Amino acid sequence: MLLLVFVRDVLHLGIVQLGILEGFQGGGMILGALAVGIVGAKYEKRTLILMGTFFVGFWLAIFGYNPSVIASYLLISVIGVFISVLTVPSNTLLQEVVPDEIRGRVFAVQGTLVQTFSIISIGWESAVANIIGSQAMIIVVGVCCAGIGILGRLFPEFSS
């Protein structure tokens, strides 16, 4: 939801340009998935997940700070790349550690939790964004994600 407000109020774009921007993110996700498929086996999944978390946050904060339309297309593509660096190994890891007989249930619960927390995050992010603005909120969320990536690296016992 913040992206819509950010695109409208900061980048001064319309709904068509929002769709194009999201298409660039999808393109980045495809490139990221291909990259993980090609070089991902050289790294631990935990390392990729934390790196993806950090760089999604880092580039999201830069994206939120940036008022340039052209740079936004590039930045959202890079964010898409790192979304895949985060999600591909995390899903692979989950498939590896969950026994076959309960894998479907575990993924169903995971999907439900992701959707539930997405709705909750829309609510609290919107409430805070009404106070500090969508641009500042995107930066805050980016810094928090990057911080989680750093903390996971510094304290491996929390992410093992």
PAGULO-67587 format. One record per residue (C-alpha): residue in one letter; x, y, z. Coordinates in steps of 0.02 Angstrom, whole numbers, padded with zeros to 5 digits, always signed. Example, Ala and Ser with C-alpha at 12.3 -4.5 7.8 and 13.67 -1.06 7.14 Angstrom:
2
A+00615-00225+00390S+00684-00053+00357
END
This chain:
160
M+00000+00000+00000L+00143+00118+00037L+00212+00096-00137L+00050+00161-00212V+00053+00317-00103F+00240+00341-00130V+00222+00328-00319R+00078+00451-00319D+00145+00579-00194V+00335+00570-00212L+00366+00511-00389H+00207+00596-00454L+00161+00449-00565G-00005+00369-00607I-00073+00194-00597V+00000+00140-00764Q+00175+00190-00710L+00147+00096-00546G+00111-00059-00648I+00269-00032-00750L+00369-00007-00590E+00300-00171-00520G+00345-00254-00685F+00525-00198-00661Q+00521-00276-00488G+00457-00438-00564G+00595-00433-00693G+00722-00412-00554M+00647-00560-00463I+00666-00668-00618L+00848-00615-00636G+00877-00646-00451A+00801-00820-00460L+00911-00861-00609A+01065-00795-00518V+01026-00898-00363G+01003-01050-00474I+01171-01022-00556V+01281-00970-00408G+01173-01008-00257A+01248-01180-00225K+01415-01096-00185Y+01342-01014-00029E+01252-01074+00126K+01066-01046+00117R+01073-00951+00282T+01202-00833+00208L+01094-00801+00054I+00939-00772+00161L+01027-00646+00273M+01111-00563+00125G+00943-00551+00036T+00862-00479+00192F+00999-00350+00213F+01002-00295+00032V+00813-00289+00012G+00813-00171+00160F+00964-00071+00105W+00898-00042-00071L+00721-00012-00007A+00787+00128+00104I+00880+00203-00045F+00722+00184-00150G+00621+00276-00018Y+00745+00417-00011N+00758+00434-00200P+00636+00552-00289S+00696+00510-00467V+00579+00412-00579I+00717+00337-00686A+00820+00285-00535S+00663+00210-00457Y+00647+00087-00601L+00826+00031-00575L+00812+00024-00386I+00649-00076-00387S+00732-00199-00507V+00878-00221-00387I+00756-00245-00243G+00672-00381-00347V+00838-00469-00372F+00868-00476-00185I+00689-00529-00147S+00732-00686-00244V+00899-00702-00155L+00796-00705+00005T+00647-00812-00045V+00724-00947-00156P+00845-01015-00025S+00719-00996+00116N+00590-01099+00022T+00723-01225-00027L+00782-01240+00153L+00605-01266+00212Q+00580-01405+00083E+00741-01488+00140V+00705-01489+00327V+00519-01528+00329P+00473-01713+00315D+00380-01761+00156E+00223-01816+00248I+00190-01644+00324R+00267-01530+00194G+00100-01478+00119R+00030-01430+00289V+00187-01334+00335F+00183-01234+00173A-00004-01202+00198V+00031-01133+00372Q+00176-01031+00305G+00066-00957+00169T-00070-00916+00294L+00054-00833+00412V+00132-00732+00272Q-00038-00669+00214T-00095-00633+00393F+00060-00535+00436S+00052-00444+00269I-00121-00380+00316I-00061-00332+00491S+00091-00242+00419I-00019-00145+00298G-00120-00085+00447W+00023-00029+00558E+00128+00040+00415S-00020+00141+00353A-00053+00209+00527V+00128+00259+00552A+00141+00326+00373N-00007+00441+00410I+00103+00520+00543I+00276+00519+00464G+00234+00503+00279S+00251+00362+00154Q+00427+00409+00103A+00492+00406+00282M+00399+00244+00317I+00478+00157+00168I+00649+00213+00230V+00610+00151+00407V+00552-00019+00343G+00709-00032+00235V+00824+00010+00380C+00733-00117+00491C+00753-00255+00359A+00936-00213+00335G+00958-00216+00523I+00879-00388+00535G+01003-00450+00404I+01148-00379+00503L+01085-00447+00669G+01062-00620+00593R+01241-00616+00535L+01310-00551+00700F+01208-00670+00807P+01196-00835+00713E+01108-00919+00859F+00952-00816+00820S+00945-00870+00638S+01003-01050+00644
END
